[in-house]
């Protein structure tokens, strides 16, 4: 018997009849296709403040402005009338029941870990940032709860470490992040009150992040050690997707330190051993593509980039992705594509992808200074490879300016390596001017 017509309701997205058992105003297909924003968007200062206040109206308004959807479409996500959405956005209505707040945030794609138990003003202690800047971009302190606190708070720690790393680089974060990791490992070793597998999973996520920060800070031995810890903990927690991700980071470590064959073996193991789909599969495919490109396998690189793009295009809601993958958004995918294409000699395609990654950062409202430096130096390399010295020097100059505001040994090395190549063209005026500026900054000393 067909029950669809018995409800006398239709999908506000496509008009198809809805089952009486469907509590939403959208059919399953339209719910899956509703636009989602990345965790990095929700981790911005403005959105974190709105989440801290449980300001559903501000969240909805920001969501609509960045996705272009109507109030009616948003209303359908939670089965209310469009007029209620209007009242929320105008501040005429507030939500003070956490279950209702979670209904909204999940519909919009906000990671659960970013929603506080109580709004600001009703908590015992203020909801300050997990990673807070103390004295400008080069000094931070981690104010996360003590290791015996909720594991959800550690999820938020990982998200904010990702955000601050993308913004300022790993050098300034690594000491405090390592300290927090050691505290959590100590709780695990002492037989803490948290169940074994969830705690092991928290260790794996944070150790992976600390391993990456170590890599960005130019500490390869520490990176390998932390990633080995992450791999062990991921296996103990029975999270194969996270274990594959750790292997992917190990592959990047090998790439950055001149072992492309080892990098390919690690990336292939990560990709082949994972049954993940969607965003995780796309990320692992980019790791494979990077290693293939470094090994000169151009056709295989392009094939894997197509796999990554296809998997990313089929991804579901951002909130369904694991916390440790919150950084992997459209901008990151474009940047990885651009890097792989550059390594393969497809310079114009690479330029378009890296330019797209920079545009994505601007459109999303996130500065991510470290990422900008990275993309700009890649573009400077492309200009140099194409023989366009004016363009190359212009991009490098922009990178130099931003690099003064971050603390990343890896980015400084990238700039230094670029300048070494640029010196071969030292007789031209734009190159001489740029080299003079570099000499004044002392960056290559």
N, C-alpha and C positions, 0 to 999 in steps of 0.2 A: 504493500500500500504506500502510495506517495504522500509523505507528510509535509512536503514543502509548502503547499498552498494553504494548509490549515492555519498557518500563523498569520496570514494576511499581511506579511511584511516582505519588503524587498530590499536588496542590497543597495545602499546609497552610492556605492561606487560604480556598479555595472548594471543594476536593476534586476538581477536574477532573484527568484523567490528564495526566501530564507526558511530553513527548518525551524520548527517551533522549539527545537532544542539548542538553537544557536542564540546565545545571549547577546551577541554583538550586532551592530548595525551593518556589518560587512560580511560578505561570504569569505570562505577560507582563502580563496585565490586573491581577493583584494586585500585581505589582512596581510598575506605574505608579501604583497607587492607595495605595501605602504612604505614611504621613504623613511629611512633611519639615519640618524646622525652618529658620528663616531663618539667613543668614550672621551676622546680628547676635547671634543666640542663641549661636552657636559662638564669636563674638568676645568674649563676656563674660569677665570676669577668671577665673572658675572654670573655664570650658571651655578658655580659652587655656592655662591652667596644665596642665590634663589633657592637652591636645594636645601641649604641650611635653614632658610626661613619657612620651608614648605610652601613656597609661593608658586602654586600650580599655575596661576594665571601668567606669571612671567615666563615660566617654562614653556607653556603652550604658545605664547606669542613669539618667543624666540624660535621655537620649532617651526611655526608656520612661516615666519619671515625667511628662514633658511631653506625650507623645502618647497614653499609656494603653494601648499595645500590650503583648502578652504576651511572655515570654521565648521561647516557641515561635515566634511570628511573627518576632521578631528573628533567631532561629537560622535560619529558613528563608531569610532574605535572603542569607545567606552559606553555606547548605547545610551546617550543622553540627547537632549534637544540642543540645537544650535544656539538657542538663546542663552543656555547655561554656559556655554563656552564664551559667549560675548560677555556675560556677567563676570566670569573669572578673569578675563583679560582686562576688563575695566576696573578690577578691584572691588566689584560689588558683591563678590562671593569669595569665601575662603574655605579651605579644607583643613580640618584639624584632626582627622582620624587617619592613622598611619596606613590602615588597609586601603582606604580610598586614595591616599597619596600614592601608594604603591601601584594601585590600578592604573593611575595616570602615568606614572614614570615608566612602567613596563610597556604601556601602550606607545609611549614616545621613544622607547629604546634606551632609557637611562639605566646603567648598570645598578643592580640592587645595592651593591656595597657603598654607593655614593649617597644613599638616602639615609639621613640620621634617624635615630630612634625617636627623637623629639626635636621640635624646631628650636632655633636659637632663642634664648631667654627662658626656656623651660628645662634646660639641661643643668646638671650639677656643675658642669664645667663647660665653658664656651667651646664651640666647634671650630677650633683653629685649624689651619691647614696642617696636614700630616707632614709635609715638607715645607718649612717656612724660611724665607730669606731673612737673615739677621743683619747683614751689613753689605748690601749690594749683591751683585750676581756671583761673587766668588766665595761667599760664606753661607753655609746652611746649617740648620739643626733639624733633626728628625724628632717631632713631637708626638709620634704615634703612641698609643697606649702601651703599657708594659706587656711583655710577652704572654702573660696569662690572660690578656683581654681577648675579645672576640676575634675569631679568625677573619670575620668580615672586615675588621679594621685593617688587617694585614693586606687584604685585597686592595683597599683604598691606598695603602702605602705603596704598593707596586704601581698602581695607576699614576700616582703623583710623582714617583721616582721617574717613571717613563716621561712624564710631561716636563719635569725639570731638567732631565737629561737632554731631551730634544731642544729645550730652550737654552741651556747654559753649558752643557757638556758634563762629562763624568768626573773630571778632576776634583771639582768642588763637592761632589756628592759621595765619593767612594768611601771616605773614612767613616762617616756617620752610618752609611748603609751597611758596611761590613760589621760595625759594632752591633747594629740591630740584628743582623744575621747571626752573629755569635751568641747573642742573648737568647734567640729563639732555639738555636741548636742546643744551648745549655738546658733549656726547659725540656727539650726532647730527651736529652741524655739523662736528666733527673727523673724521668717518668712523670711528666706534667699531667695536669688534670684533663687536657684536651685529648680526644680520641686519637689513636696513633696515625691512622691514614690521613685524616684532615690536617694534622700537624705536619706530617711528612710532606704533604702537598704544599703547605704554606712555606716550608723550608725550601722545597724545589723551586717555587715561583720566585722567592726572594733571592735564592742563590743564583738563579739564572740572571736576574736583573743585576746582581752584584758582579757576576762574571762579565756581563756586557759593559758595566761601568768601568771595570778593571781594564777591559780592552780599550775603551775610549781614553782612559787615563794613561795608556802606554805601558801597561803592566801585564805582558802576555802570560808569564808564569802564574800570577795570581788569577788571571782569567781562567786558565785551564783548571786550576785547583777548584775554584768556585763552581765552574760548570760541571766538573766531575761530581762534586757534592750534589748539585742540582739533578744530575742524571740518576744518581743512586736514589735520591729521595723520590724522584718522579716514578721510578720503577717500584719502590716500596709502596707508594700511594696508589699504584695501579692506574696511572694516568698516561696511556701510551702517546696521546697527542702532545702532552707537555714534554715527555721524554724525547720525542722526535724534534720538538722545537729546540731543546737543549743541544741535540746533535747538530741542528742547523746553526746555532751560535758557535759551536765548536768548529764548524766548517768555515765560518767567517773569520774566526781567530786564525785558522791556518792560512786563509787567503791573505790577511793583513800582514802575515809574517813570513810570506814567501814560500808556502808549501801548497801549490795549486793541486797537485796530485792527491795529497792527503785531504785537501778541502773537498775535492770531488768525491772521494770515497765516503767521507762523512756525510756529505749532502745526499748522496745516493742512498746510503743506509737510512737516513732520516726520512727520505721520501718513500722508499720502498717498504719500510717497516710500519708506516702509518696508514690507518684506515680512515683518517680524518677526511672531512669534506668541507666545502665552503671556504671560509676565510683561512682556516688552518692549512688546508690543502694548497690554497693560493700562495701563502707565505712559504711553505716548504718547496713549492715549485720555483719561486724566485731564488731560493737558496741554491737549488740545482742549477738554475740558469746562470747565476753568478759564477759558480764553479766551472761550468761548461765553457763560459765565455773566457775565463782566465786560462783554460786549457786549449783555447783556439778552436773549439768545436762550434762553428758558427751556425750551421743548420740545426744542430741539436739545441743550441741556445734559443733560437727563434721558436722552435717547436715547444720548448718548455715555457717560454713566455706566453705562448698562446694558451697553454694549459692553465697557467696562473691567471690570465685574464678571464678565461672561461669560468674557472672555479670561483673567482671573486665576483663575477657577474651573477652567479647562482647563490651567493651567500644570503643567509636569512637575516633576521634582526640582529643589530649590533649587540643587544643585551644577551643574545644567545651565544655570543662568542666568549671564550674564556678571558678572564681579566688580564692574564699575561700577554694577550694578543691585542689589547686595546690600541696599541700604537699602529697597528697595521690597517691603515685606511687607504683611500684612493690616492692620496698624495704620496704615501710610502710606496704603493704599487707603481705609480708613475716614475718615481725616483729610481726604483730597482730596474724597471724597464729601460730607463735612460742610461743607467750605468752599464747594463749588459750590452745594449746596442752600441754604446761608445767603445767598449772593449772589443766589439765585433767589427768596428770600422764603419758602422752605419751612422755617420755623424749627424746628418740632418734629422733623421728620426730621433736620435738621441737628444739633440737640441730641443726638439718639440716636446719630448717627454719630460725633460728636466725643467723646461720653461713651464710646462703644465703643473709640475709639482710645486714650483714657486707660486704660481697663480692659485693653486689649491690652498696653500697656506694663507695667502692674502684673503681669499674668499671666506675661509673658515674663521678668520679673525684671530688666528694664533700666530705669534711671531716666530717661535721655534728658531731662535737665532743660530744655534749650532747646526740645525738642518739647513738653514739658508746658506751658511758658510760652505757646507758640504756641496750643495747643489751648484753654487756659484763657482767653486773651484773646478767642478766637473765641466761646467760650461766654458770656463777659461781654458781648460785642457782641450776641449773640442775646438775652440777658436784657434788655438795653437796648432792643432793637428790639421786644421783646414787652411792654415796659412793666413788667417785674419788676425794680425797682431793687434790692431786697434780694438777689436771686439774682445780679444783674449785679455788684454791689459785692463779694459774697462770692467770686465767681470771680476778679475782678480782684485782690482782696487776696491770694489764693493765688498768682496770677501774679507779683505784686510780690515776695512772699517768695522765690520760686524765682529770680526775675530777679537778685536780689542775688548769686546763686552762679554766674552765667554771664557771658559777655562777647559779646553780640550786638547790634550797632547796629540791626539790623533789628527785633529784639524790643523794644528800647527805643523805637524809633519807633512800633511798633504800640501800645505802652502809652501813649505820648504822644498819639497820635491818638485813642485811646479816651478818655483823660482830657479832651481837648478837647470831645468830644461829651457827656461826662458832666457837664461844667460847666453845660450848659443846664438841668440838674436840680439845681442846687446848693443849693436851699432845703430839701431833704429831709435828714433826719438821717444815714442811711447814706452818702449822697453826701458830706456835709460831713466825716464821719469819714474816709472814704477820701481825699478831697482833702487833708485835714490831714496824713495819713500821707505822701502823695506830696510835699507841700511840705517835710516834714522830710527826706525822702530826697534831694531836689534833682534828681530824675530828669527833670523837665520844664524845667529851667533851660537 
